[in-house]
């Protein structure tokens, strides 16, 4: 696990299974392809997970994410 953010309760863009709100979470992790496949199977089996999206980040996205986290930490220290 590299990073995780809990975005909290948000309104869904469209109703899913008669639900209009849901809790959003962002997980950034490094793993082998086989592990990611197993993780996605578990997400599909878990009825609490309405939708999920798994994506591979290229090197530029990883750099941007790291830079953004460093900037957020600086802002928190200044407050």
C-alpha positions in Angstrom: 0.0 0.0 0.0 1.5 3.3 -1.1 -1.2 5.7 -0.2 -4.9 5.8 0.7 -7.5 8.5 0.9 -11.0 8.3 2.3 -13.1 10.9 0.5 -16.2 10.2 2.5 -19.9 10.1 1.5 -20.5 11.5 -1.9 -23.5 11.7 -4.3 -23.2 9.2 -7.1 -23.2 10.5 -10.7 -26.3 8.2 -11.3 -28.3 5.8 -9.2 -26.8 2.3 -8.8 -28.9 -0.5 -7.3 -31.4 2.2 -6.1 -28.7 4.0 -4.2 -27.8 7.7 -4.8 -24.9 8.1 -2.4 -21.8 6.1 -1.5 -18.5 6.2 0.3 -15.5 6.9 -1.9 -12.0 5.6 -1.2 -8.8 5.9 -3.2 -6.1 3.2 -2.8 -2.7 3.5 -4.4 -0.7 0.3 -4.3 2.0 -1.7 -6.0 1.3 -5.4 -6.8 1.8 -8.1 -9.3 -0.9 -8.7 -11.9 -2.0 -12.0 -10.3 -2.7 -10.2 -7.0 -4.6 -7.5 -8.7 -6.8 -10.1 -10.4 -7.5 -11.7 -7.0 -8.3 -8.3 -5.5 -10.8 -7.5 -8.3 -12.5 -10.9 -7.8 -13.0 -10.1 -4.1 -14.4 -6.7 -5.0 -17.0 -8.3 -7.3 -18.0 -10.8 -4.6 -18.4 -8.2 -1.8 -21.9 -6.9 -2.0 -20.9 -3.7 -0.1 -18.7 -2.6 -3.1 -21.1 -1.1 -5.7 -18.4 -0.1 -8.2 -14.6 -0.1 -8.4 -12.0 0.9 -10.9 -8.5 -0.5 -11.1 -6.0 1.3 -13.3 -2.3 1.1 -14.0 -0.6 4.4 -13.5 2.2 5.4 -15.9 5.4 6.9 -14.6 4.1 10.4 -15.1 1.0 9.7 -13.0 3.1 8.2 -10.3 5.4 11.3 -10.2 2.3 13.6 -10.2 0.7 11.7 -7.3 3.9 11.8 -5.2 4.4 15.5 -5.9 0.7 16.2 -4.9 1.2 14.3 -1.6 4.3 16.2 -0.8 2.5 19.5 -1.4 -0.4 18.5 0.7 1.9 17.5 3.6 3.6 21.0 3.4 0.3 22.7 3.5 -0.8 20.7 6.5 2.4 21.6 8.4 1.9 25.3 7.6 -1.6 25.3 9.1 
